[in-house]
């Protein structure tokens, strides 16, 4: 194994291969997820620049088998992590040793390093709602009215008309009554492909 660390000063090498790996992993567990491509990772790098974060990629024989986004806080928080199940323990072991991590936040909960080795990982976090929306498309034109609550990033909270088509999607603020109300974590889980979307 080897782990590469990328930050806002570097361009990710082999972004297409990484995107293909992630899309295949998510397709195996969900019918709805954000399709990754080189532009997606470039956008993430821009977001991580503000947080002084990094992207860590795990390779086995030069093939990507896992990656994660980490912010620059102390302790760090995992924003997004996708890893082939058979390699997740090795990834967390190498990652924590490389970055000298004793504790880390996962889904807003602080974990000791040892407990991470038992955690199943396919996760993510939405920072800028409309930046992620452009990577979500639909075969047909669709509009949904969502009320989103985000306790960490107040700017994401509100009621939106979510408009989707074959080219992408966009969230527009509205005063209309919502069809669905949900936490940002539920929307994140659905869009990142690791849980079903349930209407409370």
Number of C-alpha atoms within 10 A of each C-alpha: 14 14 17 14 17 17 19 18 9 10 13 19 11 12 18 15 14 24 19 14 21 24 18 13 19 21 14 9 13 15 12 19 21 20 19 18 17 16 13 17 18 16 12 20 24 15 17 21 15 11 13 15 24 20 23 19 24 25 18 12 8 10 15 23 23 25 25 23 23 22 20 15 12 10 14 17 20 22 21 19 22 24 25 19 14 9 16 24 18 13 25 23 16 16 21 16 12 12 9 10 16 13 18 21 18 19 15 11 8 13 15 12 17 13 9 18 15 11 12 12 20 23 23 23 19 21 19 13 16 16 17 19 19 16 18 21 21 14 10 9 13 13 15 14 21 22 21 20 20 16 12 11 12 9 12 18 17 17 22 22 20 18 18 21 15 12 12 16 22 20 21 13 14 15 10 12 13 16 12 14 19 16 14 22 18 19 21 21 19 21 25 23 25 21 18 14 15 11 9 7
